[in-house]
Amino acid sequence: MMPRPSTVGMEGKSLFTCSQCGALLKFKTNTNPIKERIASLRTIPIEATDLPDTTTEYAGLQQPAIIAELVWEHQEQVGEEAQWTHAPAPFLSANRGDVGASLEATIPNRLLSKPHLWLSDNWEVDTTLPECDADGWVYAKSFAELPSEMPLPSTIADGALPKNVTAVRRRRFVRRRQTDGSDLSWFQELLDCSSLLLDKKTPSCHDCEIGLIQNLQQTLNGLEASQHQYQAFLADFPCDNGNGHSNGNSWGVDADLEALRNEERRLQDELHTLEAESNRVMTKRRELWSTGADLEQLIRGTFAEGAFLQHLLGLNRDERQSVGVFSVHASDVLRRLQRYNVLNDVFHIWHDGLFGTINGLRLGRLPTRPVEWVEINAALGQAVLLLATIQERAQFEFTRNKLLPRGSYSRVINMYGKEYSLYSDGGMFRRRGFNQAMVLFLECVDDAGKRAMHEEPSLKLPYKITRGRIGELPVSLGNDEQWTKALKYMLTHLKWLLAWVAKRYA
């Protein structure tokens, strides 16, 4: 068996530390039995059969005792429907004076954490109280009218009941437990009982006790000095009778006493007026505080809404800047597109050695490099389509002829309405009609060139066109080299007209 310690360690902050300064406390054991120092404990002798075996490890412990935990429940009757609700202090411990919202809230954790010490699992209603009903309730109009032997919590002992409270009631719960027989448990029971009798929080360290005693001594000295002053005043006060004692009845006819009473009544009336004015001011102050709180809430809501609007403004500003940047970019793209000549891509005129090409199609034939008539017809169809596009863009009419762009089978109509095929297969039978179509097409090219030089006098075309010849070379099929070169000149002429249309009618 381990030896018993010479000091008592206490569980929880309220036992280990000073209630004034928080210093750690240790208590020397007293030679007197601790049960003799707790004579006022409400204990019930424990049965002999419930005592622990003194021959075992419990032999060095004090004998345990059964203690009744008493908790009061308070309720109020509110409203016209007479509904019972809990008072501001619903439950009050009669052992320690602790207030809680439930029965268990009034019991320290040091006891709730030891279920083996409790002799019953549930709380029982005490129906032995005087004037209680079957449920243990004691009724009254106010808590102050309850029997004096019942303790009242400080929150409702002196407070006035609300106007809607018509009655009050209380009852007592009982639940029994036993101590573990140690000095620690007996000391804690002593602290619980002393907490109901003393306003001072215990325990305290030695230094705090000395300071508290000094404060009490100063208060006592002040009271004694006041007592001496009162005694000196009474001794110097004139006496009406011969034995040195004043006659109390002489005050009844004293004019000064009546004046003092009148002054007292006047001051009482003034005090009541000031209290009414103070209540009015406090009511006004509460209204102002309520208005101020509403105003503050409105200001916060306004600031929140303003912050949200500022956020939206920032988003709109960013979006506007983005739109502005996009607008500048779109304007640049538009200007580039406006300067861009789509006809240069649709009708790409270039050369391949001695051959002029339009969209990669060679126009002409050479003995050393014979070109298929299918390619020549397709190139002529592209040339007819280009000249018809120039006519439509410039909005003018040819003087004598008319073009019918039909791809590789394009035609030219003369002033008499006769059509000539601007395609050939190389045969002799269609050569005459093909040559006439070439001459008529060259006249259309010449009409377009004259219109261009009329609208833009500074424009000078590179080759002169006269009577079926361009640059003194005939466009009629005959000599392959001259014909190929003349067709190259004609494509060069069309390229100049294409540049004029792109510049003039962009």
C-alpha positions in Angstrom: 0.0 0.0 0.0 1.3 3.4 -1.0 1.8 6.0 1.9 -0.7 8.8 2.1 0.6 12.2 1.0 1.2 15.0 3.4 -0.6 17.5 1.2 -3.9 17.6 -0.4 -3.8 18.2 -4.2 -7.1 19.6 -5.6 -8.7 18.8 -8.9 -9.8 21.6 -11.2 -8.7 25.2 -11.3 -11.0 26.2 -8.5 -9.0 23.8 -6.2 -5.4 24.0 -7.4 -5.3 27.8 -7.8 -6.0 30.9 -5.6 -9.3 32.5 -6.5 -7.7 35.9 -6.2 -4.3 35.7 -7.9 -4.3 32.2 -9.5 -1.3 30.9 -7.6 -1.0 27.1 -7.0 -2.2 26.0 -3.6 -1.2 23.2 -1.3 -2.8 22.5 2.0 -1.2 20.9 5.0 -3.0 18.0 6.6 -4.7 18.7 9.9 -4.3 16.2 12.7 -8.0 16.6 13.6 -10.3 14.4 11.6 -11.8 16.3 8.7 -15.3 15.1 9.5 -15.2 17.0 12.8 -14.5 20.1 10.8 -17.5 19.7 8.6 -20.2 19.5 11.3 -22.8 21.4 9.1 -22.7 18.9 6.2 -26.1 17.5 5.3 -25.2 13.8 5.4 -27.0 10.6 5.8 -25.2 7.7 7.6 -24.3 5.0 5.2 -25.4 1.5 5.8 -22.8 -0.9 7.2 -23.2 -3.2 4.3 -22.2 -0.4 1.9 -18.9 0.4 3.6 -15.7 -0.6 1.9 -13.6 -3.3 3.4 -11.2 -1.7 5.8 -8.7 -4.5 5.5 -8.1 -3.7 1.8 -6.4 -0.7 0.2 -9.3 1.5 1.5 -8.3 1.1 5.1 -6.4 4.4 5.1 -9.3 6.4 3.8 -12.0 8.2 5.7 -15.4 6.7 6.0 -17.7 7.7 3.1 -21.0 9.5 3.6 -24.2 9.8 1.5 -25.0 13.4 0.5 -28.2 14.6 -1.0 -27.8 16.8 -4.1 -30.7 19.3 -4.1 -31.6 21.4 -7.2 -34.5 23.9 -7.4 -36.5 24.4 -10.7 -38.2 27.8 -11.3 -41.0 28.5 -13.8 -43.2 31.5 -14.6 -46.8 31.7 -15.9 -46.7 34.0 -18.9 -49.5 35.5 -21.1 -53.3 35.0 -21.2 -52.9 31.4 -22.2 -51.3 30.7 -18.8 -48.3 28.9 -20.3 -45.5 27.9 -17.9 -42.0 28.8 -19.0 -38.6 28.7 -17.3 -37.6 31.7 -15.3 -34.3 33.6 -15.9 -32.6 31.2 -13.5 -34.2 27.9 -14.4 -32.2 25.6 -12.1 -30.4 26.4 -8.8 -28.2 24.1 -6.8 -29.0 24.2 -3.1 -25.6 22.7 -2.2 -23.4 25.3 -4.0 -25.7 28.1 -5.2 -24.8 27.4 -8.9 -27.3 28.4 -11.6 -27.7 26.4 -14.8 -30.0 25.8 -17.7 -30.4 22.1 -16.8 -30.1 19.9 -13.8 -26.7 18.6 -14.9 -25.4 22.2 -15.5 -25.6 22.9 -11.7 -23.4 19.9 -10.8 -19.6 20.2 -11.1 -17.9 18.1 -13.7 -15.8 16.5 -11.0 -19.0 14.8 -9.7 -20.6 14.1 -13.1 -17.4 12.4 -14.3 -17.6 9.8 -11.5 -20.9 7.9 -12.1 -19.9 5.2 -9.6 -20.4 7.6 -6.7 -24.1 8.2 -7.6 -26.6 5.9 -5.8 -29.4 6.5 -8.4 -29.4 7.1 -12.1 -32.2 9.7 -12.3 -33.3 12.8 -10.4 -36.4 12.4 -8.1 -39.0 15.1 -7.4 -39.2 15.9 -3.7 -42.9 15.8 -2.8 -42.3 16.3 1.0 -42.3 20.1 0.8 -45.1 22.0 2.5 -48.0 23.1 0.4 -46.7 21.3 -2.7 -48.9 19.4 -5.2 -48.5 15.9 -6.5 -45.7 17.0 -8.9 -43.8 18.8 -6.1 -44.7 22.4 -7.3 -45.1 25.2 -4.8 -47.0 28.2 -6.2 -47.0 31.9 -5.4 -47.6 35.3 -7.1 -43.9 36.2 -7.0 -40.7 34.5 -6.0 -40.5 36.8 -3.0 -43.7 35.3 -1.6 -42.2 31.8 -1.6 -41.4 30.2 1.8 -38.2 31.7 3.3 -36.5 28.4 3.8 -36.3 28.1 0.0 -33.1 29.8 -1.4 -33.6 32.2 -4.3 -31.1 32.9 -7.1 -29.7 36.4 -7.2 -31.0 37.0 -10.7 -34.7 36.8 -9.6 -34.5 37.4 -5.8 -34.7 41.2 -6.0 -35.9 41.7 -9.6 -39.4 42.8 -10.5 -41.5 40.4 -12.6 -42.5 41.4 -16.1 -46.1 42.6 -16.5 -47.1 39.5 -18.5 -46.1 37.1 -15.6 -49.1 36.2 -13.5 -47.7 33.5 -11.2 -44.6 31.6 -10.3 -43.8 28.1 -9.0 -40.8 26.0 -8.0 -40.0 22.4 -7.0 -37.0 20.5 -5.7 -35.2 17.6 -7.3 -33.2 15.1 -5.1 -30.4 12.8 -6.2 -28.1 11.0 -3.7 -24.4 10.3 -4.0 -21.6 9.2 -1.7 -18.1 10.5 -1.1 -15.1 8.4 -1.8 -13.9 8.8 1.8 -10.7 10.7 0.9 -9.6 14.0 2.5 -9.9 15.6 -0.9 -13.6 14.9 -1.2 -14.3 16.0 2.4 -12.4 19.3 1.8 -14.4 19.9 -1.4 -17.7 19.3 0.5 -16.5 21.9 3.0 -15.9 24.4 0.2 -19.3 23.7 -1.2 -21.0 24.5 2.1 -18.9 27.6 2.7 -19.7 29.0 -0.8 -23.4 29.3 0.4 -22.4 31.3 3.6 -19.6 33.5 2.3 -19.4 36.1 -0.4 -15.7 35.5 -0.8 -14.4 33.1 -3.3 -12.3 30.3 -1.8 -9.7 29.0 -1.5 -7.1 31.9 -1.3 -3.4 31.9 -0.9 -1.7 33.3 2.3 -0.8 36.7 0.7 -4.3 37.3 -0.7 -5.7 36.3 2.8 -3.5 39.0 4.4 -4.6 41.6 1.9 -8.2 40.7 2.4 -7.8 40.9 6.2 -6.2 44.3 5.9 -9.0 45.6 3.8 -11.6 44.3 6.3 -9.6 45.9 9.1 -9.6 49.2 7.3 -13.3 49.0 6.8 -13.7 48.1 10.5 -11.6 51.1 11.6 -13.6 53.4 9.4 -16.8 52.1 11.0 -15.4 52.6 14.5 -14.3 56.1 13.7 -17.8 56.9 12.4 -19.2 55.4 15.6 -17.0 57.6 17.7 -18.1 60.7 15.8 -21.7 59.9 16.3 -21.2 59.3 20.0 -19.3 62.7 20.3 -22.2 64.4 18.5 -24.8 62.9 20.8 -22.7 63.9 23.8 -22.5 67.5 22.7 -26.2 67.7 21.8 -28.2 69.9 24.2 -30.5 67.9 26.5 -34.0 69.1 27.6 -34.2 67.1 30.8 -32.0 67.2 33.8 -30.5 63.7 33.6 -28.6 64.5 30.5 -30.9 62.6 28.1 -32.8 64.2 25.3 -36.5 63.9 25.1 -37.6 62.5 21.9 -41.0 64.1 22.1 -39.5 67.6 21.9 -38.8 67.1 18.2 -42.5 67.0 17.5 -43.0 70.7 18.2 -39.7 71.9 16.8 -40.2 74.2 13.8 -36.8 73.3 12.4 -37.9 69.6 12.3 -41.0 70.5 10.4 -39.0 72.6 8.0 -36.6 69.7 7.5 -39.6 67.4 6.8 -41.0 69.8 4.3 -37.6 70.1 2.7 -37.4 66.3 2.7 -40.8 66.1 0.9 -39.7 68.7 -1.6 -36.5 66.8 -2.3 -38.5 63.6 -2.6 -40.8 65.2 -5.1 -37.8 66.6 -7.0 -36.1 63.2 -6.9 -39.2 61.6 -8.3 -39.3 64.3 -11.1 -35.6 63.6 -11.8 -36.2 59.9 -11.9 -39.1 60.4 -14.3 -36.9 62.7 -16.4 -34.1 60.1 -16.2 -36.4 57.4 -17.4 -37.6 59.6 -20.2 -34.0 60.4 -21.2 -33.1 56.7 -21.0 -36.0 55.8 -23.2 -35.0 58.5 -25.7 -31.4 57.2 -25.5 -32.5 53.7 -26.3 -34.5 55.0 -29.2 -31.5 56.9 -30.4 -29.3 53.9 -30.0 -31.8 51.8 -32.0 -32.0 54.5 -34.7 -28.2 54.6 -34.7 -28.0 50.9 -35.1 -30.5 51.0 -37.9 -28.5 53.8 -39.5 -25.3 52.0 -39.1 -26.9 48.9 -40.7 -28.2 51.1 -43.5 -24.7 52.6 -44.0 -23.1 49.2 -44.1 -25.7 48.1 -46.7 -25.1 51.2 -48.7 -21.4 50.7 -48.6 -21.8 47.1 -49.6 -24.1 48.1 -52.5 -21.7 50.9 -53.4 -18.8 48.4 -53.5 -20.9 46.1 -55.7 -21.7 49.0 -58.0 -18.1 50.0 -58.0 -17.2 46.5 -59.0 -19.7 46.6 -61.8 -18.4 49.9 -62.9 -14.9 48.5 -63.0 -16.1 45.5 -65.0 -17.9 47.9 -67.4 -14.8 50.1 -67.7 -12.7 47.0 -68.5 -15.3 45.9 -71.0 -15.4 49.3 -72.6 -11.6 49.4 -72.8 -11.7 45.9 -74.3 -14.3 47.0 -76.8 -12.2 50.1 -77.6 -9.2 48.0 -78.3 -11.2 45.6 -80.4 -12.7 48.6 -82.3 -9.3 49.9 -83.1 -8.2 46.4 -84.2 -11.4 46.0 -86.3 -10.8 49.4 -87.9 -7.3 48.4 -88.8 -8.6 45.1 -90.3 -11.3 47.0 -92.1 -8.8 49.5 -93.6 -6.6 46.6 -94.7 -9.6 44.8 -96.2 -10.7 48.0 -98.0 -7.2 48.4 -99.5 -7.1 44.7 -100.3 -8.0 43.9 -104.0 -9.8 40.7 -104.1 -9.7 40.7 -107.8 -5.9 40.2 -107.7 -6.5 36.8 -105.9 -9.5 35.8 -108.1 -7.8 36.7 -111.3 -4.0 36.2 -110.8 -2.3 37.4 -114.0 1.4 36.4 -114.4 3.7 34.8 -117.0 5.4 31.5 -117.7 8.3 32.3 -119.9 6.8 33.5 -123.2 3.3 32.6 -122.1 1.0 34.9 -120.3 -1.0 33.2 -117.6 -4.2 33.9 -115.8 -4.9 31.8 -112.7 -2.0 29.5 -113.8 -3.6 28.8 -117.2 -1.3 29.5 -120.2 -2.7 31.5 -123.0 -1.0 30.9 -126.4 0.8 28.1 -128.4 4.4 27.6 -129.5 5.8 25.0 -131.8 8.3 24.0 -129.2 5.7 24.1 -126.4 2.3 23.2 -127.7 -0.5 24.0 -125.2 -3.7 22.0 -125.2 -6.7 23.8 -126.4 -8.6 22.9 -123.3 -6.1 25.0 -121.2 -6.3 27.9 -123.8 -10.1 27.9 -123.8 -10.2 27.9 -120.0 -7.7 30.8 -119.9 -9.8 32.8 -122.4 -12.9 32.1 -120.3 -11.1 33.5 -117.2 -10.1 36.6 -119.3 -13.8 37.1 -120.4 -15.0 36.8 -116.8 -12.3 39.3 -115.7 -13.3 41.9 -118.3 -17.0 41.4 -117.5 -16.3 41.9 -113.8 -14.4 45.2 -114.7 -17.4 46.3 -116.7 -19.8 45.6 -113.8 -17.6 47.3 -111.2 -17.0 50.4 -113.4 -20.6 50.4 -114.5 -20.1 51.1 -118.2 -21.3 49.5 -121.5 -19.2 48.4 -124.4 -19.8 50.5 -127.5 -20.5 47.7 -130.0 -20.1 44.3 -128.4 -21.3 42.2 -125.5 -19.6 39.5 -123.5 -21.1 36.2 -122.4 -18.8 34.6 -119.8 -19.4 30.8 -119.9 -16.1 29.4 -118.7 -14.3 27.4 -121.3 -17.2 28.1 -123.7 -17.5 31.8 -123.5 -19.0 33.9 -126.4 -18.9 37.4 -127.8 -22.0 39.1 -129.3 -21.5 41.8 -131.9 -23.6 44.8 -132.5 -25.9 42.9 -134.8 -26.6 40.2 -132.2 -24.5 37.5 -133.8 -22.6 35.3 -131.4 -19.0 34.2 -131.9 -17.4 31.4 -129.9 -14.3 32.4 -128.0 -13.0 28.8 -127.9 -11.5 26.4 -130.4 -10.3 22.9 -130.8 -7.6 23.8 -133.3 -9.6 22.7 -136.4 -9.7 24.7 -139.6 -13.5 25.0 -139.7 -13.9 27.1 -136.6 -10.8 29.2 -137.0 -12.5 32.1 -138.8 -15.3 32.4 -136.1 -12.6 32.1 -133.4 -10.5 34.8 -134.9 -13.6 37.1 -135.2 -14.4 36.5 -131.6 -10.8 37.4 -130.6 -11.1 40.7 -132.5 -14.4 41.5 -130.9 -13.0 40.7 -127.4 -10.0 42.9 -128.1 -12.4 45.8 -129.0 -14.1 45.3 -125.6 -10.7 45.5 -124.0 -10.0 48.7 -125.9 -13.4 50.2 -124.8 -12.5 49.4 -121.1 -9.1 51.1 -121.6 -10.6 54.2 -123.1 -13.1 54.5 -120.2 -10.2 54.2 -117.8 -8.1 56.9 -119.4 -11.2 59.1 -119.6 -11.9 58.9 -115.9 -8.2 59.1 -115.0 -6.2 61.1 -117.6 -2.9 60.3 -116.0 -3.3 56.6 -116.8 -1.3 55.5 -119.8 -1.9 51.9 -121.0 1.3 50.1 -122.1 0.1 48.9 -125.5 -2.0 50.5 -128.2 -5.0 48.7 -129.7 -6.0 49.3 -133.3 -8.2 47.1 -135.6 -7.6 43.7 -134.1 -4.0 44.4 -133.2 -2.3 45.1 -129.8 1.2 46.4 -129.8 1.2 45.9 -133.6 0.6 42.2 -133.2 -2.6 40.5 -134.4 -4.7 38.6 -131.9 -6.1 36.4 -134.8 -4.8 32.9 -134.9 -2.0 32.6 -137.5 1.7 32.8 -136.5 1.9 31.0 -133.1 4.8 33.1 -131.8 3.1 36.4 -132.7 -0.3 35.2 -131.5 1.2 34.1 -128.1 3.0 37.4 -127.7 -0.2 39.4 -128.6 -2.2 37.4 -126.0 0.5 38.2 -123.4 0.2 41.9 -124.2 -3.6 41.6 -123.9 -3.3 40.0 -120.4 -0.9 42.8 -119.4 -3.5 45.3 -120.6 -6.2 43.5 -118.5 -3.9 43.6 -115.4 -3.6 47.4 -115.8 -7.3 47.7 -116.0 -7.6 45.5 -112.9 -5.4 47.8 -110.9 -7.4 50.8 -112.1 -10.7 49.3 -111.0 -9.2 48.3 -107.6 -8.0 51.9 -107.0 -10.9 53.7 -108.5 -13.8 51.6 -107.2 -12.5 50.1 -104.0 
